[in-house]
Amino acid sequence: MSRWTRRLLVGAIAILVPALAGCEAGLNAPTLQFHPASEGYSTTFNGITIDNVFVLGPALNSTLPAGGQAGVFLSLQAQDNDRLTSVAAPGYALRVSLTSGPVTLAPDNVVDLSGPTPHIVLNGLTSPLNAGQTVKLTLNFANAGSVTFRVPVEPNAYDYATYSPPPPTPTATPSPTATGKHKHKKGASASPSPSATS
């Protein structure tokens, strides 16, 4: 192969590579398309695998209001018997409820709390919540102890569009009170008996 042919070949490659790479360019380039965030937070703690933890946020271009609710989704797997007894979100929610009570973990069984309806609910959000934020959670286990970490807030859209927000918390309504005069039965009234005099 002559030096001239080699130069032509190198020049052709130099021209073709950007042209081929440009095939993906334009308004439909994959890099311009929305890609959901990677799955939620995952860790292993004292023999418990905590996987894909996230908070379901609002729909796109919306905000969950302060005082509102948000669902938490995750999967758990324990090496030994254990139980998720409670969850807290200090600084983010006034209380967190386990909708079905404590979660029993049998050895090597995956407990899927990943929806579409939340089994863990943040109640009384302390400030408005948007997708893209993070929330600090503390999971309390009967045997493994407590672990705290931050998890992403995912929008109620795309891969999570079929997930349900928590049902509204029922509010107690006051029961009506009876407001009326009490009626007494009319009947014979006892009169004092005459006293004996001597």
C-alpha positions, 0 to 999 in steps of 0.5 A, spaced: 500 500 500 503 506 497 503 512 502 498 516 498 493 510 499 494 510 506 493 518 507 487 517 503 484 511 507 486 515 514 483 521 511 476 517 509 476 514 516 477 521 519 471 524 515 467 518 516 467 517 524 464 524 525 459 523 520 457 516 523 457 518 530 452 524 527 447 519 525 444 519 533 445 527 533 439 531 532 432 533 536 431 525 537 438 524 540 438 519 545 442 523 550 436 528 549 431 524 551 428 523 558 431 517 562 428 515 569 433 516 574 437 510 576 433 505 581 432 507 588 437 507 594 440 500 596 444 497 601 446 491 606 445 492 613 447 487 619 444 481 614 438 485 611 438 487 604 434 493 603 433 494 595 430 500 591 428 505 596 424 511 594 419 516 595 413 517 590 413 524 589 408 528 585 406 528 578 410 532 573 410 539 574 407 539 581 409 539 588 406 535 594 404 540 599 406 541 606 402 537 611 400 532 606 403 524 605 407 520 600 409 513 599 415 509 600 417 503 596 422 498 597 424 491 598 427 487 604 431 480 604 434 478 611 439 472 612 435 471 619 428 472 622 427 479 623 422 484 623 421 491 620 418 495 627 417 502 625 420 507 620 421 515 621 423 521 617 426 526 621 425 533 619 421 530 613 414 527 616 411 528 623 410 520 623 411 514 618 405 509 618 406 501 616 399 500 613 399 493 615 403 493 621 410 491 622 413 487 617 416 480 618 422 478 615 423 470 614 430 468 612 432 469 605 425 471 603 424 477 599 419 482 602 416 486 596 413 493 598 414 496 592 407 497 590 403 499 586 400 501 593 404 504 599 405 499 605 409 505 608 406 512 608 410 519 610 404 523 614 404 530 615 410 532 610 414 538 614 415 542 607 413 541 600 416 535 596 418 535 589 421 530 585 429 530 585 429 531 592 432 526 597 428 524 604 432 521 610 429 515 612 430 511 618 428 503 618 428 500 625 429 492 625 427 488 631 434 484 631 438 488 626 437 495 629 436 502 626 439 504 619 439 511 617 440 513 609 437 518 604 433 516 598 431 519 592 424 522 591 421 520 584 416 523 580 409 519 579 410 519 572 414 514 567 416 508 570 412 510 576 406 512 573 402 506 575 404 507 582 398 509 587 399 515 592 397 514 599 389 514 600 387 520 604 387 519 612 380 519 614 379 525 618 374 524 624 368 528 624 364 530 631 358 526 632 352 530 633 350 531 640 343 531 643 340 538 644 333 537 647 330 538 654 329 531 658 322 529 659 320 526 666 315 521 666 309 524 669 307 519 675 305 519 682 310 523 686 311 520 693 308 525 699 311 524 706 307 520 711 304 523 717 309 523 723 306 519 729 304 524 735 303 521 742 
